[in-house]
């Protein structure tokens, strides 16, 4: 077997393994392609009891709708207790991560 072909095949396999590892460790919402929602629309959806659950990481809010299960994401200007209390009042499951 040609040594150049063997080296090329080895590097191709390494590249494919790296791509597979990268895609395995992405967050599920990144793989499914969640919908970007304006923050004002997110607040309206919370008030209308259309939001089922959210995960807050920093100021990024990722969640899912109750009726369709579709995912969305938005960015909150600042996460405060008033926002979490507002969601808890509408029975939204809130998870906060660092």
Secondary structure, 3 states (H helix, E strand, C coil): CCHHHHHHHHHHHHHHHHHHHHHHCCCHHHHHCCEECCHHHHHHHHHCCCEEEEEEECCEEEEEECCCCCEEEEECCCCCHHHHHHHHHCCCEEEEEC
